[in-house]
C-alpha cells in the first residue's frame, strides 16, 4: 500500500513539474529564446567539428554511432568547399 501511495505522489509531482515547465516555455519569450540560442550553438559547434574532421574520423564516427548521415554531411561539406 505504501509503495502505491509513493508511486502516485511521484507520478503527480512529475506531471505537475512537466506541466509547469511546458507552460513556462510556452509563455516566456526570453526563456524560449535562450533555449533556441543554446540549441543553435550546439548545431554550430557540431558543424565546426565537421570542418576539421578527416574522412577516416567521419567513417569511424558513423560506424560507431550507426549514423550514415555523418558521412553524407562530410561528403556534402567537401563538395561545398570545392565550389559545387
Backbone bond lengths (Angstrom), bond angles and torsions (degrees), N, CA, C in turn:
res aa  C-N    CA-C-N  psi(-1)  N-CA   C-N-CA  omega(-1)  CA-C   N-CA-C  phi
1 X - - - 1.442 - - 1.529 110.90 -
2 X 1.332 115.26 -41.84 1.458 119.54 -178.64 1.532 111.07 -63.92
3 X 1.340 116.80 -39.21 1.465 120.96 179.27 1.520 111.14 -63.42
4 X 1.313 117.58 -37.56 1.464 120.80 179.64 1.526 110.81 -66.67
5 X 1.310 116.05 -39.42 1.462 120.13 179.17 1.525 109.73 -65.87
6 X 1.323 116.83 -45.85 1.458 120.37 178.79 1.528 111.44 -62.88
7 X 1.307 116.76 -39.70 1.455 121.10 177.53 1.521 110.65 -63.41
8 X 1.320 117.04 -43.75 1.466 121.25 179.40 1.527 111.04 -64.26
9 X 1.326 117.21 -41.23 1.463 120.73 179.29 1.534 109.77 -66.00
10 X 1.326 117.32 -43.12 1.461 120.98 178.81 1.529 110.89 -63.11
11 X 1.322 116.63 -40.95 1.460 121.08 178.58 1.523 110.68 -64.50
12 X 1.320 116.72 -45.26 1.467 120.62 179.52 1.527 110.69 -62.80
13 X 1.328 117.39 -41.30 1.464 120.95 178.97 1.527 110.91 -64.93
14 X 1.311 116.78 -41.24 1.463 121.24 179.19 1.527 110.86 -62.73
15 X 1.322 116.12 -44.52 1.465 120.56 179.38 1.533 109.88 -63.81
16 X 1.332 116.77 -43.19 1.465 120.50 -179.31 1.529 111.43 -63.46
17 X 1.322 116.78 -44.36 1.466 120.47 179.59 1.531 110.02 -65.03
18 X 1.316 117.17 -42.67 1.466 120.76 178.58 1.515 112.20 -63.10
19 X 1.321 116.40 -41.61 1.467 120.27 178.82 1.526 110.53 -64.84
20 X 1.334 116.94 -42.25 1.459 120.25 179.41 1.531 110.47 -64.53
21 X 1.319 116.85 -43.87 1.466 120.32 179.97 1.529 110.33 -62.27
22 X 1.315 117.18 -43.88 1.465 120.61 178.01 1.518 111.99 -62.31
23 X 1.322 116.68 -42.51 1.463 121.19 178.00 1.527 110.55 -62.92
24 X 1.326 116.66 -44.45 1.462 121.27 -178.07 1.524 110.30 -63.74
25 X 1.314 117.43 -43.46 1.463 120.85 179.61 1.525 110.82 -66.10
26 X 1.328 116.67 -39.08 1.458 120.55 -177.98 1.525 112.34 -70.46
27 X 1.321 118.33 -29.59 1.460 120.38 -173.49 1.524 114.54 -105.89
28 X 1.308 119.39 -16.69 1.466 122.01 -175.58 1.527 109.69 -101.55
29 X 1.334 115.91 103.44 1.468 120.41 -178.23 1.524 112.16 -63.81
30 X 1.325 117.25 -38.60 1.461 120.62 -178.96 1.529 111.08 -64.25
31 X 1.320 116.90 -44.81 1.467 121.20 178.78 1.522 110.67 -63.17
32 X 1.320 116.29 -43.95 1.461 120.56 179.57 1.528 109.99 -62.09
33 X 1.329 117.36 -40.33 1.461 120.90 178.05 1.512 111.99 -64.03
34 X 1.347 116.81 -41.84 1.470 120.05 178.61 1.519 110.77 -63.72
35 X 1.330 116.71 -41.39 1.464 119.66 179.29 1.526 111.19 -64.78
36 X 1.324 116.46 -41.55 1.467 119.77 179.23 1.527 111.23 -66.85
37 X 1.341 117.22 -39.90 1.468 119.80 177.28 1.533 110.60 -64.18
38 X 1.320 116.50 -39.47 1.461 119.87 177.50 1.514 111.71 -62.62
39 X 1.328 116.33 -42.67 1.464 120.25 178.33 1.528 110.66 -64.78
40 X 1.336 116.15 -40.45 1.462 119.60 179.17 1.520 110.96 -65.86
41 X 1.324 117.56 -36.78 1.470 120.90 176.46 1.521 111.24 -62.11
42 X 1.330 116.53 -39.45 1.462 120.60 178.35 1.527 110.17 -63.37
43 X 1.333 116.69 -43.55 1.462 120.72 179.47 1.527 110.18 -64.79
44 X 1.331 117.02 -43.37 1.468 120.19 179.42 1.527 111.61 -62.38
45 X 1.330 116.47 -41.37 1.461 120.36 178.53 1.530 110.23 -62.57
46 X 1.318 115.99 -41.85 1.463 120.13 179.04 1.523 110.64 -62.66
47 X 1.324 117.14 -41.12 1.466 120.22 179.16 1.527 111.11 -66.30
48 X 1.333 117.26 -37.58 1.464 120.06 177.72 1.526 110.78 -64.18
49 X 1.323 116.26 -39.30 1.464 119.52 178.21 1.521 110.62 -65.18
50 X 1.335 116.42 -33.34 1.460 120.69 178.85 1.529 110.31 -66.23
51 X 1.339 117.11 -30.26 1.464 120.77 -179.72 1.518 111.96 -62.84
52 X 1.319 117.29 -37.03 1.458 120.13 -175.35 1.526 112.58 -99.38
53 X 1.308 117.80 1.17 1.461 121.64 -177.50 1.528 109.98 -76.41
54 X 1.307 116.49 132.53 1.458 120.22 175.69 1.527 108.99 -82.61
55 X 1.313 115.70 166.63 1.460 120.20 -179.83 1.524 110.99 -61.45
56 X 1.319 116.69 -40.68 1.466 121.28 -179.66 1.531 110.65 -61.89
57 X 1.323 116.01 -44.19 1.463 119.84 179.43 1.521 110.46 -65.59
58 X 1.325 116.92 -39.58 1.466 120.45 178.53 1.528 110.59 -62.42
59 X 1.336 116.27 -42.57 1.466 120.32 179.84 1.531 110.96 -63.99
60 X 1.320 116.97 -46.00 1.471 120.25 -179.11 1.523 111.60 -66.08
61 X 1.323 116.49 -40.50 1.468 120.03 178.64 1.515 110.23 -63.73
62 X 1.326 117.48 -43.00 1.459 121.09 179.02 1.529 111.12 -63.71
63 X 1.334 116.57 -38.63 1.463 119.78 179.38 1.523 111.51 -69.14
64 X 1.334 117.02 -42.42 1.466 119.67 -178.42 1.528 111.91 -68.57
65 X 1.323 116.63 -38.56 1.466 119.72 -177.95 1.524 112.08 -90.66
66 X 1.344 115.96 -5.99 1.472 121.46 -177.01 1.534 110.24 54.63
67 X 1.341 114.82 44.03 1.452 122.25 -178.15 1.524 109.14 -126.68
68 X 1.348 118.59 95.35 1.462 120.24 -178.35 1.529 113.08 -68.01
69 X 1.322 117.56 -15.57 1.462 120.14 179.78 1.530 111.44 -62.22
70 X 1.325 117.36 -27.23 1.464 120.59 177.39 1.524 109.52 -60.04
71 X 1.327 117.26 -46.30 1.464 120.48 178.25 1.516 111.36 -64.84
72 X 1.325 116.42 -42.61 1.462 120.17 -179.58 1.526 110.73 -62.13
73 X 1.321 117.14 -43.45 1.460 120.80 178.68 1.520 111.10 -64.39
74 X 1.341 116.38 -39.73 1.457 119.96 -179.54 1.525 110.31 -64.19
75 X 1.330 116.87 -44.81 1.466 121.21 179.94 1.528 109.96 -64.41
76 X 1.329 117.59 -43.90 1.468 120.63 178.24 1.527 110.65 -60.32
77 X 1.319 116.69 -40.49 1.464 120.54 179.15 1.526 110.70 -64.09
78 X 1.321 117.03 -39.99 1.460 120.19 178.82 1.527 110.77 -63.69
79 X 1.340 117.39 -40.90 1.464 120.54 177.67 1.522 111.18 -65.05
80 X 1.325 116.88 -37.90 1.470 119.89 177.60 1.521 110.48 -64.53
81 X 1.336 117.25 -36.65 1.465 120.68 179.78 1.521 112.76 -64.62
82 X 1.326 117.15 -31.50 1.472 119.02 -179.82 1.522 111.95 -92.29
83 X 1.320 117.31 0.36 1.467 119.41 172.52 1.509 116.05 102.30
84 X 1.307 119.09 12.67 1.461 120.48 178.81 1.507 111.24 -105.15
